Structure formats: C-alpha cells, structure tokens
C-alpha cells in the first residue's frame, strides 16, 4: 500500500511566540507545498512525525503547538546552519 505524501511548511521570525504553520496538506496539496518550496529555493527537511503532528493539531495560520516546538526547533536550526554555510 502506497502512503500518501504529507507536507507542512513552517516559518519562524525572531521575536515570534512560536513558529507559524504556513501550510499543511496531504496528497496533491502536499505535492503543491513541496513544489512551491522548491521553486522558491526553500530548504526541504523530511520529518514525517512532525508533519503528522502538525497535520492533526494545527491549521495554517496558527502558531504550532508547544508539543511540536522541540522538533521544529531542530529543523529550523538545521536550516539556519545550511543557510549560513559559505
């Protein structure tokens, strides 16, 4: 059985209460989220557990819930590290 794609997009700005869920979707919506991110040059990180949690516990426009902060922080730190490489 083939699993459907799942994707979420988060954004964090210093000073914000928490990361913001920009988009979340399954199947074709997930593919669109991934395509938009790739075309914008956004770094993609695969974390099925976090994407699943975000899919069921928040909706786009919400701050992500506290139980997702640690996983989101690790991803954001990784992305920042990649962006700062020469």
C-alpha positions in Angstrom: 0.0 0.0 0.0 1.4 3.3 -1.1 1.4 6.1 1.5 0.1 9.5 0.6 2.5 12.4 0.7 2.2 14.7 3.7 3.9 18.1 3.8 3.9 21.1 6.2 5.6 24.5 5.9 6.6 26.5 8.9 8.1 29.9 9.4 9.8 31.4 12.4 10.8 35.1 12.9 12.9 36.1 15.9 10.5 37.6 18.5 7.5 35.5 17.5 5.7 33.5 20.1 6.4 30.2 18.2 6.8 29.0 14.7 3.9 29.6 12.4 2.3 26.9 10.3 2.1 28.3 6.8 0.7 25.3 5.0 -0.2 21.7 5.6 -1.6 19.1 3.3 -1.8 15.5 2.0 -1.6 14.1 -1.5 -1.8 16.7 -4.2 -1.8 19.5 -1.7 1.5 18.1 -0.2 3.0 17.9 -3.7 2.0 21.6 -4.3 3.5 22.7 -1.0 6.8 20.9 -1.9 6.8 22.3 -5.5 6.2 25.9 -4.2 9.0 25.5 -1.6 11.4 24.1 -4.2 10.7 26.8 -6.7 11.3 29.4 -4.0 14.6 27.8 -3.0 13.3 26.8 0.4 15.3 24.1 2.2 13.3 20.9 2.5 13.6 18.7 5.6 11.8 15.3 5.9 10.3 14.7 9.3 7.2 12.5 9.0 6.4 12.6 12.7 6.4 16.4 12.9 4.4 16.7 9.6 1.8 14.3 11.0 1.5 16.1 14.3 1.1 19.4 12.6 -1.5 18.0 10.2 -3.7 16.9 13.1 -3.0 19.6 15.7 -2.9 22.9 13.9 -4.2 24.7 10.9 -2.4 27.1 8.6 -2.1 30.5 10.2 -1.8 29.0 13.7 1.3 29.0 15.8 2.4 25.4 16.1 1.5 23.8 19.5 4.1 23.6 22.3 4.5 19.8 22.0 5.9 20.4 18.5 8.4 23.1 19.4 11.4 20.8 20.1 11.1 19.1 16.7 10.5 22.3 14.9 13.5 24.0 16.7 15.8 21.2 15.5 14.6 21.6 11.9 14.9 25.4 12.0 18.4 25.2 13.5 19.4 22.8 10.7 18.1 25.1 8.0 19.8 28.1 9.6 23.1 26.2 9.6 22.7 25.3 6.0 21.8 28.9 5.0 24.9 30.3 6.8 27.4 28.0 5.0 29.6 29.8 2.6 
